[in-house]
Amino acid sequence: MQPIRLLILALCIGSWSFAQEKTYSFTLQEAISFALENNYSAINADRDVLAAKKQKWETIATGLPQITGAVNYQNQLIQQVVQLPGEIAGGEPGTFVEVVFGQPQQVNAAATLRQQLFDGSYIVGVQATKSFLSYSANNKEKTEQEVRKAVVEAYGNVLLSQESVLILQKNKETLEKTLFETTKIYENGLGDEESVEQLQITLSSIDNQLKNAMRLEEITLQMLNLVMGIELDAPTQLEENLDNLTQTQIDFNLLESELTIENNVDYKLITNLNEQRYFEWKLAKSRALPTLNAFASYGGLSFGEDFSFFDNGQQWFEFSTVGVDLSIPIFSSGKRSASTARAKIALEKAKTQLTEAEQQIRLQLQSAKSNYTLAIEQYQTSKNNLNLAERIENKNQIKYAEGLASSFELRQAQTQLYDAQQGYLQSMVEVINKKTALEIILNESL
């Protein structure tokens, strides 16, 4: 039996280790889809929609029949004494007889049915539930857009960090080779010490940048995991290439897209605000209307010298009541009219905010198109500049090796190349991010 137990234990440990070492792998679209299901904010947005549906029924149920039950038990440890005129018991006039009414223990059990017949605030509340559900759905859509944007930015930052590490490693290798050759030349008396020192300065700077880039690569991966709802240290791989991803994100047709303002999420939310203010105004007006409710109750009373209410033969006295209650607002010293006027003012403010929001969204669209166009132009320029910087640096490397260029000139060419490399990487990320920003305003799928 012992070998079998060991085998089972080994299989369990192996399965646990496999689960612990699970590696995630995503394209950008897969990362977005995964985040929409597992991101913490997205999960709570789904719960908000579910809560709104429950609140809708909660509002509707207040106007439906309500039944309540109540049981009251009393034990008069010292019963109240009442003095009655003595004549009642055949006594002398002016005297009193002490009498105790009832029995010391009593149980009252009753059930009451209430039905709302008319209440203006209830009618408004039921009407407002549709608007509240719409707000919850639109807020969920807004959250999903924010999650998409966060995933795109985090995904792009990881690719940027990874590409930066590769470029800096390549730059470091080239510098180390050049420094080694220059040092040998200097040691053989054919070069100057300044050339060695210039290269040492450049190499130290590149080495620090490389170390920082490697740290950022880990941090950006953790940020992406956080956005997608994965454990921070879970191994995650990206299947996209930054350059290829940038190419797919260049879409000039998007610049020709027309805005359908009703599809914009921010416009939907400000519209929900107008609906909310409208129903608040109707609610304030409804408070001037009467309310009418019906009720019916049935119950029983039982009395005893001791607690024997559940014994067979215990006598219970039934009672039942039906009725209606009508409440009519008559005079409130202007409170209701002031409340209605204030709600009307809030509604007018909301209408103005809706007009302002529409203009802002249209302006945001023009700005987003301009930013996207600029990002594409900068990407193309940065790509050309990188090619030129590489050619210039390569020429200076050859000139330096042949003694036709100084170390200072070589360092200038190298610095220019490094700046062009980072500018090129950043321009690609900008194209991806600016396209996402434009799509969010247009409310088009990523």
Secondary structure, DSSP 4 states (H G I P E B T S, - for coil): -HHHHHHHHHHHHHHHHHHHT--EEE-HHHHHHHHHHH-HHHHHHHHHHHHHHHHHHHHHHTTS-EEEEEEEEEE-SSPPEEEEEGGGGT--TT-EEEEE-S-SEEEEEEEEEEEEEE-HHHHHHHHHHHHHHHHHHHHHHHHHHHHHHHHHHHHHHHHHHHHHHHHHHHHHHHHHHHHHHHHHHHHTTSS-HHHHHHHHHHHHHHHHHHHHHHHHHHHHHHHHHHHHT--TTS-EEE---HHHHHHHT--GGGGGPPP-GGG-HHHHHHHHHHHHHHHHHHHHHHTTS-EEEEEEEEEEEEEESSS-TTSTT---EEEEEEEEEEE-----TTHHHHHHHHHHHHHHHHHHHHHHHHHHHHHHHHHHHHHHHHHHHHHHHHHHHHHHHHHHHHHHHHHHHTTSS-HHHHHHHHHHHHHHHHHHHHHHHHHHHHHHHHHHHHT---
